[in-house]
């Protein structure tokens, strides 16, 4: 299983990525062993995750979400947390 995830960073920005184990990847980001962006803007919380059966589909969704503005990302997060 692969997951697309969105993290909230200390500077209030949102970071989107793909991982097999979201919690482990989050810990790597916090330890500054993750992506270049999260080495500068340390993540503080996992806000969203979505599962996929294969990496290709997860990466397509990641690119879709990365193309969105902040408002669309927050609406996605809100749609899941308000259920």
ChimeraX commands (.cxc) that place a marker at each C-alpha (Angstrom):
marker #1 position 0.00,0.00,0.00 radius 0.5
marker #1 position 1.21,3.52,-0.86 radius 0.5
marker #1 position -0.02,6.74,0.69 radius 0.5
marker #1 position -0.18,10.35,-0.39 radius 0.5
marker #1 position 0.15,12.56,2.66 radius 0.5
marker #1 position 0.01,16.24,3.53 radius 0.5
marker #1 position 2.06,17.65,6.39 radius 0.5
marker #1 position 1.68,20.93,8.23 radius 0.5
marker #1 position 5.07,22.60,8.66 radius 0.5
marker #1 position 6.21,25.01,11.39 radius 0.5
marker #1 position 5.89,27.98,9.03 radius 0.5
marker #1 position 2.22,26.97,8.39 radius 0.5
marker #1 position 3.03,25.71,4.87 radius 0.5
marker #1 position 1.73,22.38,3.55 radius 0.5
marker #1 position 4.02,19.66,2.19 radius 0.5
marker #1 position 2.70,16.79,0.04 radius 0.5
marker #1 position 4.53,13.51,-0.47 radius 0.5
marker #1 position 4.24,9.75,-1.06 radius 0.5
marker #1 position 5.31,6.96,1.30 radius 0.5
marker #1 position 4.63,3.36,2.24 radius 0.5
marker #1 position 4.78,4.15,5.98 radius 0.5
marker #1 position 3.55,7.70,6.57 radius 0.5
marker #1 position 4.45,7.81,10.28 radius 0.5
marker #1 position 8.01,6.62,9.59 radius 0.5
marker #1 position 8.39,9.14,6.75 radius 0.5
marker #1 position 7.04,11.91,9.01 radius 0.5
marker #1 position 9.69,11.05,11.61 radius 0.5
marker #1 position 12.36,11.17,8.88 radius 0.5
marker #1 position 11.14,14.60,7.81 radius 0.5
marker #1 position 11.21,15.82,11.43 radius 0.5
marker #1 position 14.77,14.52,11.79 radius 0.5
marker #1 position 15.71,16.50,8.65 radius 0.5
marker #1 position 16.38,13.28,6.72 radius 0.5
marker #1 position 13.49,13.78,4.34 radius 0.5
marker #1 position 12.96,16.07,1.39 radius 0.5
marker #1 position 14.96,19.26,0.94 radius 0.5
marker #1 position 11.84,21.36,1.64 radius 0.5
marker #1 position 11.18,19.76,5.03 radius 0.5
marker #1 position 14.83,20.20,6.03 radius 0.5
marker #1 position 14.15,23.94,5.93 radius 0.5
marker #1 position 10.50,23.93,7.03 radius 0.5
marker #1 position 10.19,21.24,9.69 radius 0.5
marker #1 position 6.83,19.42,9.75 radius 0.5
marker #1 position 4.78,19.40,12.94 radius 0.5
marker #1 position 1.72,17.29,12.08 radius 0.5
marker #1 position 0.25,14.88,9.56 radius 0.5
marker #1 position -2.97,16.45,8.30 radius 0.5
marker #1 position -4.05,14.01,5.58 radius 0.5
marker #1 position -3.34,10.65,4.03 radius 0.5
marker #1 position -4.93,8.73,1.18 radius 0.5
marker #1 position -4.15,5.12,0.24 radius 0.5
marker #1 position -3.38,3.60,-3.17 radius 0.5
marker #1 position -2.64,0.04,-4.24 radius 0.5
marker #1 position 0.39,1.04,-6.33 radius 0.5
marker #1 position 3.10,3.69,-6.42 radius 0.5
marker #1 position 2.14,4.98,-9.86 radius 0.5
marker #1 position -1.39,5.94,-8.81 radius 0.5
marker #1 position -0.09,7.51,-5.61 radius 0.5
marker #1 position 2.44,9.61,-7.52 radius 0.5
marker #1 position -0.23,10.77,-9.98 radius 0.5
marker #1 position -2.40,11.90,-7.07 radius 0.5
marker #1 position 0.59,13.58,-5.40 radius 0.5
marker #1 position 1.28,15.61,-8.54 radius 0.5
marker #1 position -2.41,16.55,-8.79 radius 0.5
marker #1 position -2.47,17.80,-5.20 radius 0.5
marker #1 position 0.88,19.61,-5.58 radius 0.5
marker #1 position -0.69,21.53,-8.47 radius 0.5
marker #1 position -3.44,22.86,-6.22 radius 0.5
marker #1 position -3.37,26.05,-4.19 radius 0.5
marker #1 position -3.49,26.13,-0.40 radius 0.5
marker #1 position -7.27,26.62,-0.35 radius 0.5
marker #1 position -7.93,23.45,-2.36 radius 0.5
marker #1 position -5.58,21.43,-0.15 radius 0.5
marker #1 position -7.27,22.70,3.00 radius 0.5
marker #1 position -10.68,21.85,1.52 radius 0.5
marker #1 position -9.47,18.30,0.85 radius 0.5
marker #1 position -8.23,17.97,4.42 radius 0.5
marker #1 position -11.45,19.46,5.79 radius 0.5
marker #1 position -13.60,17.07,3.71 radius 0.5
marker #1 position -11.97,14.09,5.40 radius 0.5
marker #1 position -11.76,15.45,8.96 radius 0.5
marker #1 position -15.36,16.65,9.03 radius 0.5
marker #1 position -16.83,13.18,8.37 radius 0.5
marker link #1:1,2 radius 0.2
marker link #1:2,3 radius 0.2
marker link #1:3,4 radius 0.2
marker link #1:4,5 radius 0.2
marker link #1:5,6 radius 0.2
marker link #1:6,7 radius 0.2
marker link #1:7,8 radius 0.2
marker link #1:8,9 radius 0.2
marker link #1:9,10 radius 0.2
marker link #1:10,11 radius 0.2
marker link #1:11,12 radius 0.2
marker link #1:12,13 radius 0.2
marker link #1:13,14 radius 0.2
marker link #1:14,15 radius 0.2
marker link #1:15,16 radius 0.2
marker link #1:16,17 radius 0.2
marker link #1:17,18 radius 0.2
marker link #1:18,19 radius 0.2
marker link #1:19,20 radius 0.2
marker link #1:20,21 radius 0.2
marker link #1:21,22 radius 0.2
marker link #1:22,23 radius 0.2
marker link #1:23,24 radius 0.2
marker link #1:24,25 radius 0.2
marker link #1:25,26 radius 0.2
marker link #1:26,27 radius 0.2
marker link #1:27,28 radius 0.2
marker link #1:28,29 radius 0.2
marker link #1:29,30 radius 0.2
marker link #1:30,31 radius 0.2
marker link #1:31,32 radius 0.2
marker link #1:32,33 radius 0.2
marker link #1:33,34 radius 0.2
marker link #1:34,35 radius 0.2
marker link #1:35,36 radius 0.2
marker link #1:36,37 radius 0.2
marker link #1:37,38 radius 0.2
marker link #1:38,39 radius 0.2
marker link #1:39,40 radius 0.2
marker link #1:40,41 radius 0.2
marker link #1:41,42 radius 0.2
marker link #1:42,43 radius 0.2
marker link #1:43,44 radius 0.2
marker link #1:44,45 radius 0.2
marker link #1:45,46 radius 0.2
marker link #1:46,47 radius 0.2
marker link #1:47,48 radius 0.2
marker link #1:48,49 radius 0.2
marker link #1:49,50 radius 0.2
marker link #1:50,51 radius 0.2
marker link #1:51,52 radius 0.2
marker link #1:52,53 radius 0.2
marker link #1:53,54 radius 0.2
marker link #1:54,55 radius 0.2
marker link #1:55,56 radius 0.2
marker link #1:56,57 radius 0.2
marker link #1:57,58 radius 0.2
marker link #1:58,59 radius 0.2
marker link #1:59,60 radius 0.2
marker link #1:60,61 radius 0.2
marker link #1:61,62 radius 0.2
marker link #1:62,63 radius 0.2
marker link #1:63,64 radius 0.2
marker link #1:64,65 radius 0.2
marker link #1:65,66 radius 0.2
marker link #1:66,67 radius 0.2
marker link #1:67,68 radius 0.2
marker link #1:68,69 radius 0.2
marker link #1:69,70 radius 0.2
marker link #1:70,71 radius 0.2
marker link #1:71,72 radius 0.2
marker link #1:72,73 radius 0.2
marker link #1:73,74 radius 0.2
marker link #1:74,75 radius 0.2
marker link #1:75,76 radius 0.2
marker link #1:76,77 radius 0.2
marker link #1:77,78 radius 0.2
marker link #1:78,79 radius 0.2
marker link #1:79,80 radius 0.2
marker link #1:80,81 radius 0.2
marker link #1:81,82 radius 0.2
marker link #1:82,83 radius 0.2
view
